[in-house]
Each structure stands twice: as structure tokens, then as C-alpha cells.
Amino acid sequence: MLPIDIRPDKLAQEMFDYTRKLGKGMENLLEAGDIATGVSPKQAVYSEDKLVLYRYDSPEDVETKPIPLLVVYALVNRPYMTDIQEDRSTIKGLLATGQDVYLIDWGYPDQADSALTLDDYINGYIDRCVDHLREAHGVEKINILGICQGGTFSLMYASMHPDKVNNLVTMVTLVDFQTPDNLLSSWVQHIDIDLAVDTMGNIPGELMNLAFLSLKPFSLTGQKYVNMVDMIDDPDKAKNFLRMEKWIFDSPDQAGEAYRQFTKDFYQKNGFINGGVFIGDHEIDLKNVTCPVLNIYALQDHLVPPDASKALRPLVGTKDYTELAFPGGHIGIYVSGKAQKEVTPAIGKWLNERS
């Protein structure tokens, strides 16, 4: 065993460097100014209640494809993760491949929204956004990219409205909600959801966020801030760190009835696998998903384990099914440099070949 090299001069130098970085970092954080929630130019084209539908400005030097792409994000976080910084933007990457990109911003539900159901979200809000795009572009079907919980919503939508979906991309999307390696699911399966919703109405975003952070407490609440000192002495890295922190803690409340149904039907009853999920008058059957499907998952995802996503293949009714494995985690699939080089170009290429 090698002796530990702790010389006074070396220790003093390390302490000096750490203090210098910390001081410069604090200065950069104080001077960071406003932190943008998304960086790509966009226009609001439709709104309803808390929802706003945005269309992103297409690059002038790229030919825009005729079939629009609707991005459906999760309810539990804010969608600007897809466009969080200039060189780490899923939206920007999709635009570069010629996609005409729209995105649903769900807003912040309050107690007036506590009675909203999954039927309201999927056959109401999503369907009306789809119809807006169909009418605006003069097409019968559109492309959909569903992300995380938004992917689950998109699968249900495509199974109920196959006549309106041309191609479907699901990204880090849970299908089998009860795989053995899903820690969050193992917790949620034993929670009295009825008691929680009946007591609180809407589920507070802070409570949801605490649950997510508790899945990896050391790396997400301790180690991250120790490692932060090595980044924030660079002004650009400091601003990027703040963007990510803002997104992590920008957690909307969850509409109570929709949360009740989603948790019970999927986390507790594993509805895609076992059946029995009704959205309004429709019983969900993924065999009705007959459009081409691209299913993208992350190999180190602690929220959506790969097996939980790969369970989709035998359930859908399409013969045109493709999987893409990304060597990273649930967040890295949006923001890592590797994702910008591999994931968004692959989505664009796959869509263009089928549109």
C-alpha cells in the first residue's frame, strides 16, 4: 500500500486553489443575471387554460419539412430542459434536421385544475393541439415526440387516435412500470394515493421533487455541490449550472385527479402490461398503435430503466418499430454533448425517411 502524500506545501496549495475557485465562483454566480428558461426563439400559437402551444422559429438555411412535429413533455417538470442552452438543445438539434417543431407548455396547475383527469389532458388538451396543427398545416396526420411521462401520454393518444399520428417517437418513456430495478415504482406501489389526493387536492411540486432527489441522495444533493466548485470559476459554466438548478427546482404541482389516475393505473396496476386502463370511454390497447415507432432509452437511466422502456416492442401493433439506446442517463439524453451528436440527428433522420 502506497503512503499517503500529504505535504504541508501541497496541502496549502490545494487549499489556496480551492478558496480561489470558490471566491471566483461566487462572484460569477452573483453576476449571472437572469437565467433564461429556454434559448431558442419561439412564438405562442395557441393557448387554453394554463396550456400554451409554442412554435419554434426554423433556421433560414434549413428546408422545413411539411409534417409538423409536436413535442409532448411530462407534467412533473418544465419542458425547457429540451432547450436549456445554445450548444445543448434538443429543440435546436431537431430544427437543424428540418423539423417544424411545436411544444406543449403545460404551465402551473393550481387548485382550479385539481379535477382535471387524464382524459382532459389527452383527449382534451393534446387532441386540440394536434387538431390545431393539422388545420394549420393542411395535413391529416402529424408527428409526435413524447418525452418521459409525455411519452406515456403520447402512446395512449396514438392508440386512441391512430388516424391523426403519422410517426411516433418515445424518449425515456416508461412502459413496464414494475421492473425490479425501478426504485421509484417500488416506493409508489405502497403509497395510499387516494389518501394523498383527498388530503392535499393537488400534489405539491416540492414533494415530487424531494422524492426524485431521494432516489440518488448523495450524488444529487451532496456530491453535486462539492463538484460545483470546479465549474463555477468559469462564467459560462456557472450560468449553465444555474440553468440546471433552476430547472431541477422548478416543479409544477400535479393536478390531483390526473395524478391519482396515472399513479394507480400505471405505477400500481401496470396498465400497459396488464390492461384495464380507460381514458374517458376508451380502453387503452397499444396494438392500435400502427404508425412507425422510434423508442429511445438511456442505458444509465435511474427513473426509466432500459427494460422498462424496451417492453414496448411486443405491445405495439406496428411492424415499423426501431429502438435507439443512448449511453447516458435520464438528463444526459437531453443535455450531453454526445446526445447532441447522436440522438437528435437520429430522430430527424428517422422522421425524414418516413415523412
C-alpha positions as CSV (number, residue, x, y, z in Angstrom):
1,M,0.0,0.0,0.0
2,L,1.4,3.4,-1.1
3,P,1.9,6.0,1.6
4,I,-0.5,9.0,1.5
5,D,1.4,12.0,0.2
6,I,0.2,14.9,2.5
7,R,3.0,17.5,2.4
8,P,2.2,20.9,4.1
9,D,3.2,22.8,1.0
10,K,1.0,20.7,-1.3
11,L,-2.0,20.9,1.1
12,A,-1.6,24.6,1.4
13,Q,-1.6,25.0,-2.4
14,E,-4.7,22.9,-2.7
15,M,-6.5,24.9,-0.1
16,F,-5.4,28.1,-1.8
17,D,-6.7,26.9,-5.2
18,Y,-10.0,25.7,-3.7
19,T,-10.5,29.1,-2.0
20,R,-9.6,31.0,-5.2
21,K,-12.1,28.9,-7.3
22,L,-14.8,29.3,-4.6
23,G,-14.3,33.1,-4.5
24,K,-14.3,33.5,-8.3
25,G,-17.3,31.1,-8.5
26,M,-19.3,33.2,-6.0
27,E,-18.5,36.3,-8.0
28,N,-19.7,34.6,-11.2
29,L,-22.9,33.4,-9.6
30,L,-23.7,36.9,-8.3
31,E,-23.1,38.4,-11.7
32,A,-25.0,35.7,-13.7
33,G,-28.2,37.9,-14.0
34,D,-31.5,36.5,-15.3
35,I,-31.5,32.8,-16.1
36,A,-33.4,32.1,-19.3
37,T,-36.0,29.3,-19.4
38,G,-35.1,28.1,-23.0
39,V,-32.8,29.7,-25.5
40,S,-34.4,29.2,-29.0
41,P,-36.8,31.8,-30.4
42,K,-40.5,30.7,-30.3
43,Q,-44.0,32.0,-30.8
44,A,-47.2,31.2,-28.9
45,V,-49.7,29.9,-31.5
46,Y,-52.5,28.5,-29.3
47,S,-53.4,28.7,-25.6
48,E,-56.1,27.2,-23.4
49,D,-56.4,27.4,-19.6
50,K,-52.8,27.1,-18.3
51,L,-51.5,25.5,-21.6
52,V,-49.5,27.3,-24.2
53,L,-48.6,25.8,-27.5
54,Y,-45.3,27.2,-28.9
55,R,-43.9,27.0,-32.4
56,Y,-40.1,27.3,-32.7
57,D,-38.5,29.6,-35.4
58,S,-36.9,27.4,-38.1
59,P,-33.4,28.2,-39.3
60,E,-33.4,30.2,-42.6
61,D,-30.8,27.9,-44.2
62,V,-32.7,24.7,-43.5
63,E,-35.6,23.3,-45.6
64,T,-38.6,22.8,-43.2
65,K,-40.5,19.5,-43.7
66,P,-44.2,19.7,-44.4
67,I,-45.4,17.5,-41.5
68,P,-45.1,19.2,-38.1
69,L,-43.6,17.7,-35.0
70,L,-45.4,18.1,-31.7
71,V,-43.3,17.7,-28.5
72,V,-45.3,16.4,-25.6
73,Y,-43.4,16.8,-22.3
74,A,-44.1,15.4,-18.8
75,L,-46.3,17.2,-16.4
76,V,-43.8,16.8,-13.5
77,N,-41.1,19.1,-14.8
78,R,-40.8,22.1,-17.1
79,P,-40.2,21.5,-20.8
80,Y,-37.3,23.9,-21.2
81,M,-35.0,21.1,-20.4
82,T,-35.3,20.3,-24.1
83,D,-33.8,23.8,-24.9
84,I,-31.7,24.6,-21.9
85,Q,-28.6,26.1,-23.5
86,E,-27.3,27.0,-27.0
87,D,-25.0,24.1,-27.5
88,R,-27.1,21.6,-25.6
89,S,-30.6,21.9,-27.1
90,T,-32.8,19.0,-28.3
91,I,-35.1,21.6,-29.9
92,K,-32.3,23.2,-31.8
93,G,-31.0,19.8,-33.0
94,L,-34.4,18.9,-34.3
95,L,-34.8,22.2,-36.1
96,A,-31.4,21.6,-37.8
97,T,-32.9,18.4,-39.3
98,G,-35.8,20.3,-40.9
99,Q,-38.4,19.5,-38.3
100,D,-41.2,22.1,-37.8
101,V,-41.2,21.9,-34.1
102,Y,-44.1,22.7,-31.7
103,L,-44.1,22.1,-28.0
104,I,-46.8,22.0,-25.3
105,D,-46.0,24.0,-22.2
106,W,-48.5,22.7,-19.5
107,G,-48.0,25.7,-17.2
108,Y,-48.5,25.6,-13.5
109,P,-51.7,23.9,-12.3
110,D,-53.5,25.4,-9.3
111,Q,-56.4,24.3,-7.2
112,A,-58.8,25.3,-10.0
113,D,-57.2,22.4,-12.0
114,S,-57.4,19.7,-9.3
115,A,-60.3,17.9,-11.0
116,L,-58.5,17.6,-14.4
117,T,-58.3,13.9,-15.5
118,L,-56.1,12.0,-17.9
119,D,-59.0,12.3,-20.3
120,D,-58.9,16.1,-20.1
121,Y,-55.1,16.1,-20.7
122,I,-55.0,13.5,-23.6
123,N,-58.4,13.7,-25.4
124,G,-58.8,17.3,-24.4
125,Y,-55.6,19.4,-24.5
126,I,-53.3,17.2,-26.6
127,D,-56.1,16.4,-29.1
128,R,-56.9,20.0,-29.6
129,C,-53.2,20.9,-30.1
130,V,-53.0,18.1,-32.7
131,D,-56.1,19.4,-34.5
132,H,-54.6,22.9,-34.4
133,L,-51.5,21.7,-36.2
134,R,-53.5,19.5,-38.7
135,E,-55.6,22.5,-39.7
136,A,-52.7,25.0,-39.8
137,H,-50.6,22.7,-42.0
138,G,-53.4,21.2,-44.0
139,V,-52.4,17.6,-43.1
140,E,-54.3,14.6,-41.9
141,K,-51.6,13.3,-39.6
142,I,-48.7,14.9,-37.6
143,N,-45.5,13.5,-36.0
144,I,-45.3,13.3,-32.2
145,L,-42.3,13.2,-29.9
146,G,-43.3,12.1,-26.4
147,I,-40.8,12.6,-23.6
148,C,-40.8,10.7,-20.2
149,Q,-44.4,10.9,-18.9
150,G,-45.2,12.7,-22.1
151,G,-44.2,9.6,-23.9
152,T,-46.7,7.6,-21.9
153,F,-49.4,10.2,-22.8
154,S,-48.4,10.0,-26.5
155,L,-48.7,6.2,-26.6
156,M,-52.2,6.5,-25.1
157,Y,-53.0,9.2,-27.6
158,A,-51.7,7.3,-30.6
159,S,-53.7,4.2,-29.5
160,M,-56.9,6.2,-29.4
161,H,-56.3,8.4,-32.4
162,P,-54.2,6.4,-34.9
163,D,-55.8,8.4,-37.7
164,K,-54.0,11.5,-36.5
165,V,-50.5,10.3,-35.9
166,N,-48.0,9.8,-38.8
167,N,-44.9,8.8,-36.8
168,L,-44.4,8.5,-33.0
169,V,-41.1,8.9,-31.2
170,T,-41.0,8.0,-27.5
171,M,-38.0,9.2,-25.4
172,V,-37.1,7.8,-22.0
173,T,-40.7,6.5,-21.6
174,L,-41.9,4.1,-19.0
175,V,-44.0,1.2,-20.5
176,D,-43.4,-1.6,-17.9
177,F,-43.8,0.4,-14.6
178,Q,-42.8,-2.5,-12.4
179,T,-39.4,-3.7,-13.5
180,P,-37.3,-4.9,-10.5
181,D,-34.8,-2.1,-10.9
182,N,-37.3,0.7,-10.7
183,L,-36.8,2.2,-7.2
184,L,-39.4,4.9,-7.6
185,S,-42.0,2.4,-8.6
186,S,-41.2,0.2,-5.7
187,W,-41.9,3.2,-3.4
188,V,-45.1,4.4,-5.2
189,Q,-46.7,1.0,-5.3
190,H,-47.2,1.1,-1.5
191,I,-48.5,4.7,-1.1
192,D,-52.1,5.4,-0.4
193,I,-52.7,7.6,-3.4
194,D,-56.4,8.2,-2.6
195,L,-55.5,9.5,0.9
196,A,-52.8,11.8,-0.5
197,V,-55.0,13.3,-3.2
198,D,-58.1,13.5,-0.9
199,T,-56.0,15.3,1.7
200,M,-54.0,17.7,-0.5
201,G,-56.0,18.1,-3.6
202,N,-53.1,18.8,-6.0
203,I,-49.8,17.1,-5.2
204,P,-47.2,19.8,-4.4
205,G,-44.3,20.0,-6.8
206,E,-41.8,20.3,-3.9
207,L,-43.0,16.9,-2.6
208,M,-42.5,15.3,-6.0
209,N,-39.0,16.9,-6.4
210,L,-38.0,15.7,-2.9
211,A,-38.9,12.1,-4.0
212,F,-36.8,12.3,-7.2
213,L,-33.8,13.7,-5.3
214,S,-34.1,11.0,-2.7
215,L,-33.5,8.3,-5.3
216,K,-29.8,9.3,-5.5
217,P,-29.4,11.4,-2.4
218,F,-25.6,11.6,-2.3
219,S,-24.9,12.4,-6.0
220,L,-27.9,14.8,-6.4
221,T,-27.8,16.7,-3.1
222,G,-24.2,16.4,-1.8
223,Q,-21.6,15.5,-4.4
224,K,-23.0,17.8,-6.9
225,Y,-22.3,20.9,-4.8
226,V,-18.8,19.7,-3.9
227,N,-18.0,19.3,-7.6
228,M,-19.7,22.6,-8.4
229,V,-16.6,24.5,-7.2
230,D,-14.5,23.1,-10.1
231,M,-17.0,24.5,-12.6
232,I,-18.3,27.9,-11.4
233,D,-15.0,29.8,-11.7
234,D,-15.8,29.8,-15.4
235,P,-18.7,32.3,-16.1
236,D,-20.3,30.3,-18.8
237,K,-20.2,27.1,-16.7
238,A,-21.6,29.0,-13.8
239,K,-24.5,30.1,-15.8
240,N,-25.1,26.6,-17.1
241,F,-25.0,25.3,-13.6
242,L,-27.7,27.8,-12.5
243,R,-29.9,26.9,-15.5
244,M,-29.8,23.3,-14.5
245,E,-30.5,24.2,-10.8
246,K,-33.4,26.4,-11.9
247,W,-35.0,23.6,-13.9
248,I,-34.5,21.0,-11.1
249,F,-36.4,23.1,-8.6
250,D,-39.0,24.5,-11.0
251,S,-41.5,21.8,-10.2
252,P,-45.2,22.4,-11.0
253,D,-47.9,21.0,-8.7
254,Q,-49.7,18.0,-10.1
255,A,-53.5,18.1,-10.8
256,G,-54.9,15.8,-8.2
257,E,-57.3,13.6,-10.2
258,A,-54.9,13.1,-13.1
259,Y,-52.1,12.2,-10.7
260,R,-54.4,9.8,-8.9
261,Q,-55.3,8.0,-12.1
262,F,-51.8,8.0,-13.6
263,T,-50.3,6.6,-10.4
264,K,-52.9,4.0,-9.7
265,D,-53.3,2.8,-13.3
266,F,-49.6,2.7,-14.2
267,Y,-47.3,2.5,-11.2
268,Q,-49.7,0.4,-9.1
269,K,-51.6,-1.6,-11.7
270,N,-49.0,-1.6,-14.5
271,G,-51.7,-0.8,-17.0
272,F,-49.8,-1.1,-20.3
273,I,-48.7,-4.7,-19.3
274,N,-51.9,-5.8,-17.5
275,G,-54.5,-3.9,-19.4
276,G,-57.7,-2.3,-17.9
277,V,-56.8,1.4,-18.4
278,F,-59.7,3.5,-19.5
279,I,-59.2,7.1,-20.7
280,G,-62.7,8.5,-21.0
281,D,-64.7,5.9,-23.0
282,H,-61.6,4.3,-24.5
283,E,-59.8,1.2,-23.2
284,I,-56.1,1.6,-24.0
285,D,-54.7,-1.1,-26.3
286,L,-51.3,-0.4,-27.7
287,K,-51.9,-2.8,-30.5
288,N,-53.8,0.1,-32.0
289,V,-50.5,2.0,-32.4
290,T,-49.9,1.1,-36.0
291,C,-47.8,4.1,-37.1
292,P,-44.0,3.8,-37.2
293,V,-42.4,4.0,-33.7
294,L,-38.9,5.1,-32.6
295,N,-38.3,4.2,-29.0
296,I,-35.3,5.9,-27.4
297,Y,-34.0,4.9,-23.9
298,A,-30.9,5.7,-21.8
299,L,-28.7,2.9,-20.5
300,Q,-27.9,4.6,-17.2
301,D,-31.4,5.9,-16.5
302,H,-32.4,5.6,-12.9
303,L,-36.0,6.8,-13.5
304,V,-36.8,4.9,-16.6
305,P,-34.7,1.7,-16.6
306,P,-33.9,0.3,-20.1
307,D,-36.0,-2.8,-19.6
308,A,-39.0,-0.6,-18.6
309,S,-38.8,1.1,-21.9
310,K,-37.9,-1.8,-24.1
311,A,-41.1,-3.6,-23.0
312,L,-42.9,-1.5,-25.7
313,R,-41.7,-3.7,-28.7
314,P,-44.2,-6.6,-28.3
315,L,-47.1,-4.4,-27.2
316,V,-47.5,-2.1,-30.3
317,G,-49.3,-3.0,-33.5
318,T,-46.7,-1.6,-35.9
319,K,-44.2,-3.6,-37.9
320,D,-42.0,-0.5,-38.3
321,Y,-40.5,-0.4,-34.8
322,T,-37.0,0.9,-34.0
323,E,-35.0,1.2,-30.8
324,L,-32.2,3.5,-30.0
325,A,-30.0,3.0,-26.9
326,F,-28.2,6.1,-25.5
327,P,-25.1,5.5,-23.3
328,G,-26.1,8.0,-20.6
329,G,-28.8,9.0,-18.0
330,H,-32.2,10.5,-17.9
331,I,-31.0,14.1,-18.1
332,G,-27.9,13.4,-20.2
333,I,-30.1,12.3,-23.1
334,Y,-31.1,16.0,-23.5
335,V,-28.1,18.0,-22.5
336,S,-24.9,15.9,-23.1
337,G,-22.6,16.7,-26.0
338,K,-22.9,13.1,-27.1
339,A,-26.7,13.3,-27.2
340,Q,-26.5,16.4,-29.5
341,K,-24.3,14.4,-31.9
342,E,-26.2,11.2,-31.8
343,V,-29.8,11.4,-30.5
344,T,-31.4,14.5,-32.2
345,P,-29.8,13.8,-35.6
346,A,-31.1,10.2,-35.4
347,I,-34.6,11.4,-34.6
348,G,-34.5,13.8,-37.5
349,K,-33.2,11.2,-40.0
350,W,-35.8,8.6,-38.9
351,L,-38.6,11.1,-39.3
352,N,-37.4,12.4,-42.6
353,E,-37.2,8.9,-44.0
354,R,-40.9,8.3,-43.1
355,S,-42.3,11.7,-43.9
